[in-house]
Amino acid sequence: ILTARLTKPCPINPRQRGFIKSAGCAENLKLLQLLIKNAKKDHQPLGVVFIDLAKAFDT
């Protein structure tokens, strides 16, 4: 109920992957593979940062 009520006034960016229903890690890995493939094909530099926020909200 809460999610349905918040969706309209607070739309989620289509790039948002955390804390929502989605295909999980597989979707993100496919996106990363595509970015790497395109960067190699176009001979463009690509920077990737992985951040582990597990301890950011320590309870």
N, CA, C, O and CB atoms as a CASP TS submission, in Angstrom:
PFRMAT TS
TARGET T0000
AUTHOR 0000-0000-0000
METHOD Language model
MODEL 1
PARENT N/A
ATOM      1  N   ILE     1       0.834  -1.191   0.000  1.00  0.00           N
ATOM      2  CA  ILE     1       0.000   0.000   0.000  1.00  0.00           C
ATOM      3  C   ILE     1       0.876   1.252   0.000  1.00  0.00           C
ATOM      4  O   ILE     1       0.645   2.192  -0.761  1.00  0.00           O
ATOM      5  CB  ILE     1      -0.947  -0.001   1.216  1.00  0.00           C
ATOM      6  N   LEU     2       1.879   1.242   0.864  1.00  0.00           N
ATOM      7  CA  LEU     2       2.756   2.412   0.970  1.00  0.00           C
ATOM      8  C   LEU     2       3.494   2.665  -0.337  1.00  0.00           C
ATOM      9  O   LEU     2       3.597   3.806  -0.790  1.00  0.00           O
ATOM     10  CB  LEU     2       3.763   2.225   2.111  1.00  0.00           C
ATOM     11  N   THR     3       4.005   1.602  -0.939  1.00  0.00           N
ATOM     12  CA  THR     3       4.727   1.749  -2.210  1.00  0.00           C
ATOM     13  C   THR     3       3.816   2.328  -3.284  1.00  0.00           C
ATOM     14  O   THR     3       4.216   3.226  -4.025  1.00  0.00           O
ATOM     15  CB  THR     3       5.294   0.393  -2.672  1.00  0.00           C
ATOM     16  N   ALA     4       2.611   1.823  -3.368  1.00  0.00           N
ATOM     17  CA  ALA     4       1.669   2.316  -4.378  1.00  0.00           C
ATOM     18  C   ALA     4       1.360   3.796  -4.178  1.00  0.00           C
ATOM     19  O   ALA     4       1.222   4.538  -5.150  1.00  0.00           O
ATOM     20  CB  ALA     4       0.371   1.505  -4.337  1.00  0.00           C
ATOM     21  N   ARG     5       1.254   4.224  -2.941  1.00  0.00           N
ATOM     22  CA  ARG     5       0.933   5.628  -2.668  1.00  0.00           C
ATOM     23  C   ARG     5       2.118   6.556  -2.918  1.00  0.00           C
ATOM     24  O   ARG     5       1.924   7.724  -3.255  1.00  0.00           O
ATOM     25  CB  ARG     5       0.463   5.782  -1.235  1.00  0.00           C
ATOM     26  N   LEU     6       3.321   6.060  -2.759  1.00  0.00           N
ATOM     27  CA  LEU     6       4.508   6.906  -2.944  1.00  0.00           C
ATOM     28  C   LEU     6       4.998   6.946  -4.386  1.00  0.00           C
ATOM     29  O   LEU     6       5.753   7.846  -4.753  1.00  0.00           O
ATOM     30  CB  LEU     6       5.624   6.420  -2.055  1.00  0.00           C
ATOM     31  N   THR     7       4.586   5.996  -5.200  1.00  0.00           N
ATOM     32  CA  THR     7       5.096   5.906  -6.566  1.00  0.00           C
ATOM     33  C   THR     7       4.776   7.144  -7.397  1.00  0.00           C
ATOM     34  O   THR     7       5.636   7.625  -8.134  1.00  0.00           O
ATOM     35  CB  THR     7       4.531   4.684  -7.243  1.00  0.00           C
ATOM     36  N   LYS     8       3.570   7.662  -7.293  1.00  0.00           N
ATOM     37  CA  LYS     8       3.197   8.835  -8.097  1.00  0.00           C
ATOM     38  C   LYS     8       3.887  10.114  -7.630  1.00  0.00           C
ATOM     39  O   LYS     8       4.493  10.797  -8.457  1.00  0.00           O
ATOM     40  CB  LYS     8       1.693   9.032  -8.055  1.00  0.00           C
ATOM     41  N   PRO     9       3.826  10.474  -6.342  1.00  0.00           N
ATOM     42  CA  PRO     9       4.468  11.730  -5.925  1.00  0.00           C
ATOM     43  C   PRO     9       5.995  11.650  -5.883  1.00  0.00           C
ATOM     44  O   PRO     9       6.667  12.680  -5.945  1.00  0.00           O
ATOM     45  CB  PRO     9       3.956  12.132  -4.564  1.00  0.00           C
ATOM     46  N   CYS    10       6.542  10.458  -5.779  1.00  0.00           N
ATOM     47  CA  CYS    10       8.002  10.274  -5.691  1.00  0.00           C
ATOM     48  C   CYS    10       8.436   9.239  -6.722  1.00  0.00           C
ATOM     49  O   CYS    10       8.781   8.117  -6.353  1.00  0.00           O
ATOM     50  CB  CYS    10       8.433   9.828  -4.250  1.00  0.00           C
ATOM     51  N   PRO    11       8.426   9.591  -8.012  1.00  0.00           N
ATOM     52  CA  PRO    11       8.783   8.598  -9.029  1.00  0.00           C
ATOM     53  C   PRO    11      10.222   8.120  -8.865  1.00  0.00           C
ATOM     54  O   PRO    11      11.102   8.878  -8.458  1.00  0.00           O
ATOM     55  CB  PRO    11       8.585   9.179 -10.428  1.00  0.00           C
ATOM     56  N   ILE    12      10.439   6.859  -9.189  1.00  0.00           N
ATOM     57  CA  ILE    12      11.763   6.245  -9.078  1.00  0.00           C
ATOM     58  C   ILE    12      12.472   6.377 -10.420  1.00  0.00           C
ATOM     59  O   ILE    12      11.894   6.096 -11.469  1.00  0.00           O
ATOM     60  CB  ILE    12      11.660   4.743  -8.645  1.00  0.00           C
ATOM     61  N   ASN    13      13.715   6.804 -10.375  1.00  0.00           N
ATOM     62  CA  ASN    13      14.531   6.904 -11.577  1.00  0.00           C
ATOM     63  C   ASN    13      14.653   5.521 -12.201  1.00  0.00           C
ATOM     64  O   ASN    13      14.869   4.550 -11.477  1.00  0.00           O
ATOM     65  CB  ASN    13      15.934   7.498 -11.258  1.00  0.00           C
ATOM     66  N   PRO    14      14.521   5.395 -13.529  1.00  0.00           N
ATOM     67  CA  PRO    14      14.626   4.082 -14.174  1.00  0.00           C
ATOM     68  C   PRO    14      15.980   3.406 -13.955  1.00  0.00           C
ATOM     69  O   PRO    14      16.098   2.194 -14.129  1.00  0.00           O
ATOM     70  CB  PRO    14      14.375   4.224 -15.653  1.00  0.00           C
ATOM     71  N   ARG    15      16.996   4.173 -13.578  1.00  0.00           N
ATOM     72  CA  ARG    15      18.312   3.590 -13.318  1.00  0.00           C
ATOM     73  C   ARG    15      18.445   3.042 -11.899  1.00  0.00           C
ATOM     74  O   ARG    15      19.423   2.364 -11.584  1.00  0.00           O
ATOM     75  CB  ARG    15      19.387   4.622 -13.563  1.00  0.00           C
ATOM     76  N   GLN    16      17.479   3.330 -11.054  1.00  0.00           N
ATOM     77  CA  GLN    16      17.505   2.853  -9.670  1.00  0.00           C
ATOM     78  C   GLN    16      17.417   1.333  -9.648  1.00  0.00           C
ATOM     79  O   GLN    16      16.522   0.755 -10.265  1.00  0.00           O
ATOM     80  CB  GLN    16      16.346   3.476  -8.848  1.00  0.00           C
ATOM     81  N   ARG    17      18.328   0.687  -8.953  1.00  0.00           N
ATOM     82  CA  ARG    17      18.331  -0.770  -8.879  1.00  0.00           C
ATOM     83  C   ARG    17      18.231  -1.280  -7.447  1.00  0.00           C
ATOM     84  O   ARG    17      17.831  -2.423  -7.230  1.00  0.00           O
ATOM     85  CB  ARG    17      19.581  -1.315  -9.525  1.00  0.00           C
ATOM     86  N   GLY    18      18.581  -0.469  -6.487  1.00  0.00           N
ATOM     87  CA  GLY    18      18.554  -0.921  -5.097  1.00  0.00           C
ATOM     88  C   GLY    18      17.189  -0.757  -4.468  1.00  0.00           C
ATOM     89  O   GLY    18      16.479   0.212  -4.736  1.00  0.00           O
ATOM     90  N   PHE    19      16.833  -1.697  -3.641  1.00  0.00           N
ATOM     91  CA  PHE    19      15.621  -1.632  -2.822  1.00  0.00           C
ATOM     92  C   PHE    19      14.322  -1.633  -3.623  1.00  0.00           C
ATOM     93  O   PHE    19      13.298  -1.142  -3.148  1.00  0.00           O
ATOM     94  CB  PHE    19      15.665  -0.409  -1.973  1.00  0.00           C
ATOM     95  N   ILE    20      14.362  -2.186  -4.844  1.00  0.00           N
ATOM     96  CA  ILE    20      13.144  -2.321  -5.636  1.00  0.00           C
ATOM     97  C   ILE    20      13.110  -3.709  -6.259  1.00  0.00           C
ATOM     98  O   ILE    20      14.137  -4.382  -6.352  1.00  0.00           O
ATOM     99  CB  ILE    20      13.063  -1.220  -6.732  1.00  0.00           C
ATOM    100  N   LYS    21      11.909  -4.139  -6.689  1.00  0.00           N
ATOM    101  CA  LYS    21      11.797  -5.415  -7.385  1.00  0.00           C
ATOM    102  C   LYS    21      12.425  -5.266  -8.763  1.00  0.00           C
ATOM    103  O   LYS    21      12.104  -4.338  -9.505  1.00  0.00           O
ATOM    104  CB  LYS    21      10.311  -5.876  -7.493  1.00  0.00           C
ATOM    105  N   SER    22      13.312  -6.179  -9.093  1.00  0.00           N
ATOM    106  CA  SER    22      13.917  -6.194 -10.423  1.00  0.00           C
ATOM    107  C   SER    22      14.525  -7.570 -10.637  1.00  0.00           C
ATOM    108  O   SER    22      14.337  -8.481  -9.831  1.00  0.00           O
ATOM    109  CB  SER    22      14.997  -5.064 -10.583  1.00  0.00           C
ATOM    110  N   ALA    23      15.242  -7.703 -11.717  1.00  0.00           N
ATOM    111  CA  ALA    23      15.856  -8.987 -12.039  1.00  0.00           C
ATOM    112  C   ALA    23      17.069  -9.272 -11.160  1.00  0.00           C
ATOM    113  O   ALA    23      17.746 -10.282 -11.355  1.00  0.00           O
ATOM    114  CB  ALA    23      16.260  -9.019 -13.504  1.00  0.00           C
ATOM    115  N   GLY    24      17.348  -8.418 -10.218  1.00  0.00           N
ATOM    116  CA  GLY    24      18.474  -8.641  -9.317  1.00  0.00           C
ATOM    117  C   GLY    24      19.800  -8.292  -9.954  1.00  0.00           C
ATOM    118  O   GLY    24      19.890  -7.381 -10.778  1.00  0.00           O
ATOM    119  N   CYS    25      20.819  -9.018  -9.566  1.00  0.00           N
ATOM    120  CA  CYS    25      22.181  -8.736 -10.033  1.00  0.00           C
ATOM    121  C   CYS    25      22.342  -8.961 -11.527  1.00  0.00           C
ATOM    122  O   CYS    25      23.142  -8.282 -12.171  1.00  0.00           O
ATOM    123  CB  CYS    25      23.173  -9.596  -9.285  1.00  0.00           C
ATOM    124  N   ALA    26      21.600  -9.898 -12.084  1.00  0.00           N
ATOM    125  CA  ALA    26      21.765 -10.239 -13.498  1.00  0.00           C
ATOM    126  C   ALA    26      21.557  -9.026 -14.397  1.00  0.00           C
ATOM    127  O   ALA    26      22.313  -8.822 -15.347  1.00  0.00           O
ATOM    128  CB  ALA    26      20.793 -11.345 -13.890  1.00  0.00           C
ATOM    129  N   GLU    27      20.552  -8.231 -14.110  1.00  0.00           N
ATOM    130  CA  GLU    27      20.268  -7.051 -14.932  1.00  0.00           C
ATOM    131  C   GLU    27      21.419  -6.051 -14.865  1.00  0.00           C
ATOM    132  O   GLU    27      21.810  -5.482 -15.884  1.00  0.00           O
ATOM    133  CB  GLU    27      18.961  -6.382 -14.478  1.00  0.00           C
ATOM    134  N   ASN    28      21.953  -5.841 -13.681  1.00  0.00           N
ATOM    135  CA  ASN    28      23.073  -4.909 -13.521  1.00  0.00           C
ATOM    136  C   ASN    28      24.332  -5.429 -14.197  1.00  0.00           C
ATOM    137  O   ASN    28      25.082  -4.653 -14.789  1.00  0.00           O
ATOM    138  CB  ASN    28      23.347  -4.657 -12.041  1.00  0.00           C
ATOM    139  N   LEU    29      24.569  -6.729 -14.116  1.00  0.00           N
ATOM    140  CA  LEU    29      25.747  -7.303 -14.766  1.00  0.00           C
ATOM    141  C   LEU    29      25.655  -7.184 -16.279  1.00  0.00           C
ATOM    142  O   LEU    29      26.655  -6.902 -16.938  1.00  0.00           O
ATOM    143  CB  LEU    29      25.916  -8.767 -14.368  1.00  0.00           C
ATOM    144  N   LYS    30      24.478  -7.394 -16.833  1.00  0.00           N
ATOM    145  CA  LYS    30      24.298  -7.236 -18.282  1.00  0.00           C
ATOM    146  C   LYS    30      24.569  -5.798 -18.708  1.00  0.00           C
ATOM    147  O   LYS    30      25.195  -5.556 -19.739  1.00  0.00           O
ATOM    148  CB  LYS    30      22.874  -7.651 -18.700  1.00  0.00           C
ATOM    149  N   LEU    31      24.096  -4.853 -17.911  1.00  0.00           N
ATOM    150  CA  LEU    31      24.332  -3.441 -18.207  1.00  0.00           C
ATOM    151  C   LEU    31      25.825  -3.123 -18.153  1.00  0.00           C
ATOM    152  O   LEU    31      26.345  -2.429 -19.026  1.00  0.00           O
ATOM    153  CB  LEU    31      23.560  -2.546 -17.220  1.00  0.00           C
ATOM    154  N   LEU    32      26.507  -3.626 -17.139  1.00  0.00           N
ATOM    155  CA  LEU    32      27.948  -3.394 -17.014  1.00  0.00           C
ATOM    156  C   LEU    32      28.703  -4.010 -18.187  1.00  0.00           C
ATOM    157  O   LEU    32      29.612  -3.387 -18.735  1.00  0.00           O
ATOM    158  CB  LEU    32      28.471  -3.969 -15.689  1.00  0.00           C
ATOM    159  N   GLN    33      28.333  -5.227 -18.573  1.00  0.00           N
ATOM    160  CA  GLN    33      28.982  -5.875 -19.714  1.00  0.00           C
ATOM    161  C   GLN    33      28.780  -5.070 -20.991  1.00  0.00           C
ATOM    162  O   GLN    33      29.697  -4.952 -21.804  1.00  0.00           O
ATOM    163  CB  GLN    33      28.443  -7.295 -19.898  1.00  0.00           C
ATOM    164  N   LEU    34      27.594  -4.520 -21.170  1.00  0.00           N
ATOM    165  CA  LEU    34      27.312  -3.704 -22.353  1.00  0.00           C
ATOM    166  C   LEU    34      28.161  -2.435 -22.357  1.00  0.00           C
ATOM    167  O   LEU    34      28.697  -2.048 -23.395  1.00  0.00           O
ATOM    168  CB  LEU    34      25.820  -3.341 -22.413  1.00  0.00           C
ATOM    169  N   LEU    35      28.284  -1.789 -21.201  1.00  0.00           N
ATOM    170  CA  LEU    35      29.108  -0.583 -21.106  1.00  0.00           C
ATOM    171  C   LEU    35      30.566  -0.883 -21.430  1.00  0.00           C
ATOM    172  O   LEU    35      31.216  -0.121 -22.146  1.00  0.00           O
ATOM    173  CB  LEU    35      28.998   0.029 -19.708  1.00  0.00           C
ATOM    174  N   ILE    36      31.078  -1.988 -20.906  1.00  0.00           N
ATOM    175  CA  ILE    36      32.471  -2.379 -21.166  1.00  0.00           C
ATOM    176  C   ILE    36      32.663  -2.684 -22.647  1.00  0.00           C
ATOM    177  O   ILE    36      33.638  -2.247 -23.258  1.00  0.00           O
ATOM    178  CB  ILE    36      32.868  -3.609 -20.308  1.00  0.00           C
ATOM    179  N   LYS    37      31.733  -3.433 -23.214  1.00  0.00           N
ATOM    180  CA  LYS    37      31.816  -3.796 -24.636  1.00  0.00           C
ATOM    181  C   LYS    37      31.823  -2.550 -25.518  1.00  0.00           C
ATOM    182  O   LYS    37      32.635  -2.440 -26.437  1.00  0.00           O
ATOM    183  CB  LYS    37      30.639  -4.712 -25.029  1.00  0.00           C
ATOM    184  N   ASN    38      30.920  -1.612 -25.237  1.00  0.00           N
ATOM    185  CA  ASN    38      30.849  -0.388 -26.046  1.00  0.00           C
ATOM    186  C   ASN    38      32.094   0.474 -25.884  1.00  0.00           C
ATOM    187  O   ASN    38      32.563   1.064 -26.857  1.00  0.00           O
ATOM    188  CB  ASN    38      29.612   0.421 -25.670  1.00  0.00           C
ATOM    189  N   ALA    39      32.631   0.557 -24.688  1.00  0.00           N
ATOM    190  CA  ALA    39      33.845   1.343 -24.462  1.00  0.00           C
ATOM    191  C   ALA    39      35.019   0.745 -25.228  1.00  0.00           C
ATOM    192  O   ALA    39      35.814   1.474 -25.820  1.00  0.00           O
ATOM    193  CB  ALA    39      34.171   1.416 -22.959  1.00  0.00           C
ATOM    194  N   LYS    40      35.128  -0.573 -25.216  1.00  0.00           N
ATOM    195  CA  LYS    40      36.211  -1.234 -25.957  1.00  0.00           C
ATOM    196  C   LYS    40      36.049  -1.020 -27.458  1.00  0.00           C
ATOM    197  O   LYS    40      37.012  -0.717 -28.162  1.00  0.00           O
ATOM    198  CB  LYS    40      36.245  -2.742 -25.640  1.00  0.00           C
ATOM    199  N   LYS    41      34.812  -1.182 -27.938  1.00  0.00           N
ATOM    200  CA  LYS    41      34.536  -1.035 -29.368  1.00  0.00           C
ATOM    201  C   LYS    41      34.858   0.373 -29.849  1.00  0.00           C
ATOM    202  O   LYS    41      35.410   0.554 -30.935  1.00  0.00           O
ATOM    203  CB  LYS    41      33.074  -1.367 -29.667  1.00  0.00           C
ATOM    204  N   ASP    42      34.511   1.367 -29.039  1.00  0.00           N
ATOM    205  CA  ASP    42      34.723   2.765 -29.409  1.00  0.00           C
ATOM    206  C   ASP    42      36.078   3.303 -28.961  1.00  0.00           C
ATOM    207  O   ASP    42      36.374   4.482 -29.156  1.00  0.00           O
ATOM    208  CB  ASP    42      33.629   3.615 -28.823  1.00  0.00           C
ATOM    209  N   HIS    43      36.902   2.442 -28.362  1.00  0.00           N
ATOM    210  CA  HIS    43      38.224   2.838 -27.857  1.00  0.00           C
ATOM    211  C   HIS    43      38.116   4.035 -26.918  1.00  0.00           C
ATOM    212  O   HIS    43      38.891   4.987 -27.010  1.00  0.00           O
ATOM    213  CB  HIS    43      39.170   3.170 -29.025  1.00  0.00           C
ATOM    214  N   GLN    44      37.141   3.970 -26.014  1.00  0.00           N
ATOM    215  CA  GLN    44      36.907   5.034 -25.045  1.00  0.00           C
ATOM    216  C   GLN    44      37.265   4.550 -23.643  1.00  0.00           C
ATOM    217  O   GLN    44      37.035   3.388 -23.308  1.00  0.00           O
ATOM    218  CB  GLN    44      35.436   5.507 -25.096  1.00  0.00           C
ATOM    219  N   PRO    45      37.824   5.431 -22.829  1.00  0.00           N
ATOM    220  CA  PRO    45      38.107   5.036 -21.447  1.00  0.00           C
ATOM    221  C   PRO    45      36.792   4.852 -20.681  1.00  0.00           C
ATOM    222  O   PRO    45      35.787   5.501 -20.970  1.00  0.00           O
ATOM    223  CB  PRO    45      39.006   6.096 -20.743  1.00  0.00           C
ATOM    224  N   LEU    46      36.829   3.970 -19.718  1.00  0.00           N
ATOM    225  CA  LEU    46      35.642   3.711 -18.901  1.00  0.00           C
ATOM    226  C   LEU    46      36.079   3.545 -17.456  1.00  0.00           C
ATOM    227  O   LEU    46      36.948   2.729 -17.149  1.00  0.00           O
ATOM    228  CB  LEU    46      34.869   2.445 -19.398  1.00  0.00           C
ATOM    229  N   GLY    47      35.485   4.307 -16.592  1.00  0.00           N
ATOM    230  CA  GLY    47      35.759   4.175 -15.164  1.00  0.00           C
ATOM    231  C   GLY    47      34.580   3.506 -14.479  1.00  0.00           C
ATOM    232  O   GLY    47      33.427   3.858 -14.727  1.00  0.00           O
ATOM    233  N   VAL    48      34.869   2.550 -13.624  1.00  0.00           N
ATOM    234  CA  VAL    48      33.823   1.832 -12.900  1.00  0.00           C
ATOM    235  C   VAL    48      34.170   1.852 -11.421  1.00  0.00           C
ATOM    236  O   VAL    48      35.306   1.575 -11.036  1.00  0.00           O
ATOM    237  CB  VAL    48      33.667   0.365 -13.422  1.00  0.00           C
ATOM    238  N   VAL    49      33.193   2.180 -10.602  1.00  0.00           N
ATOM    239  CA  VAL    49      33.397   2.220  -9.153  1.00  0.00           C
ATOM    240  C   VAL    49      32.374   1.298  -8.499  1.00  0.00           C
ATOM    241  O   VAL    49      31.179   1.374  -8.788  1.00  0.00           O
ATOM    242  CB  VAL    49      33.273   3.682  -8.599  1.00  0.00           C
ATOM    243  N   PHE    50      32.852   0.435  -7.622  1.00  0.00           N
ATOM    244  CA  PHE    50      31.971  -0.440  -6.859  1.00  0.00           C
ATOM    245  C   PHE    50      32.032   0.000  -5.406  1.00  0.00           C
ATOM    246  O   PHE    50      33.112   0.081  -4.820  1.00  0.00           O
ATOM    247  CB  PHE    50      32.375  -1.949  -7.016  1.00  0.00           C
ATOM    248  N   ILE    51      30.887   0.280  -4.832  1.00  0.00           N
ATOM    249  CA  ILE    51      30.826   0.741  -3.449  1.00  0.00           C
ATOM    250  C   ILE    51      29.995  -0.245  -2.637  1.00  0.00           C
ATOM    251  O   ILE    51      28.871  -0.579  -3.014  1.00  0.00           O
ATOM    252  CB  ILE    51      30.229   2.177  -3.360  1.00  0.00           C
ATOM    253  N   ASP    52      30.543  -0.700  -1.540  1.00  0.00           N
ATOM    254  CA  ASP    52      29.828  -1.601  -0.639  1.00  0.00           C
ATOM    255  C   ASP    52      29.295  -0.772   0.519  1.00  0.00           C
ATOM    256  O   ASP    52      30.058  -0.330   1.378  1.00  0.00           O
ATOM    257  CB  ASP    52      30.752  -2.763  -0.129  1.00  0.00           C
ATOM    258  N   LEU    53      28.005  -0.565   0.540  1.00  0.00           N
ATOM    259  CA  LEU    53      27.395   0.267   1.571  1.00  0.00           C
ATOM    260  C   LEU    53      26.853  -0.556   2.739  1.00  0.00           C
ATOM    261  O   LEU    53      26.018  -0.071   3.503  1.00  0.00           O
ATOM    262  CB  LEU    53      26.281   1.096   0.969  1.00  0.00           C
ATOM    263  N   ALA    54      27.311  -1.769   2.879  1.00  0.00           N
ATOM    264  CA  ALA    54      26.788  -2.652   3.922  1.00  0.00           C
ATOM    265  C   ALA    54      26.927  -2.043   5.311  1.00  0.00           C
ATOM    266  O   ALA    54      26.037  -2.212   6.144  1.00  0.00           O
ATOM    267  CB  ALA    54      27.501  -3.989   3.878  1.00  0.00           C
ATOM    268  N   LYS    55      28.012  -1.345   5.576  1.00  0.00           N
ATOM    269  CA  LYS    55      28.231  -0.770   6.904  1.00  0.00           C
ATOM    270  C   LYS    55      27.746   0.676   7.016  1.00  0.00           C
ATOM    271  O   LYS    55      27.827   1.274   8.089  1.00  0.00           O
ATOM    272  CB  LYS    55      29.700  -0.836   7.251  1.00  0.00           C
ATOM    273  N   ALA    56      27.247   1.234   5.925  1.00  0.00           N
ATOM    274  CA  ALA    56      26.799   2.627   5.956  1.00  0.00           C
ATOM    275  C   ALA    56      25.598   2.819   6.876  1.00  0.00           C
ATOM    276  O   ALA    56      25.433   3.875   7.487  1.00  0.00           O
ATOM    277  CB  ALA    56      26.450   3.095   4.551  1.00  0.00           C
ATOM    278  N   PHE    57      24.777   1.806   6.966  1.00  0.00           N
ATOM    279  CA  PHE    57      23.582   1.887   7.802  1.00  0.00           C
ATOM    280  C   PHE    57      23.621   0.790   8.851  1.00  0.00           C
ATOM    281  O   PHE    57      22.663   0.036   9.019  1.00  0.00           O
ATOM    282  CB  PHE    57      22.298   1.776   6.947  1.00  0.00           C
ATOM    283  N   ASP    58      24.729   0.711   9.545  1.00  0.00           N
ATOM    284  CA  ASP    58      24.947  -0.329  10.547  1.00  0.00           C
ATOM    285  C   ASP    58      23.870  -0.268  11.628  1.00  0.00           C
ATOM    286  O   ASP    58      23.599   0.787  12.202  1.00  0.00           O
ATOM    287  CB  ASP    58      26.344  -0.187  11.177  1.00  0.00           C
ATOM    288  N   THR    59      23.270  -1.413  11.888  1.00  0.00           N
ATOM    289  CA  THR    59      22.228  -1.465  12.930  1.00  0.00           C
ATOM    290  C   THR    59      22.614  -2.419  14.034  1.00  0.00           C
ATOM    291  O   THR    59      21.861  -2.591  14.992  1.00  0.00           O
ATOM    292  CB  THR    59      20.882  -1.883  12.334  1.00  0.00           C
TER
END
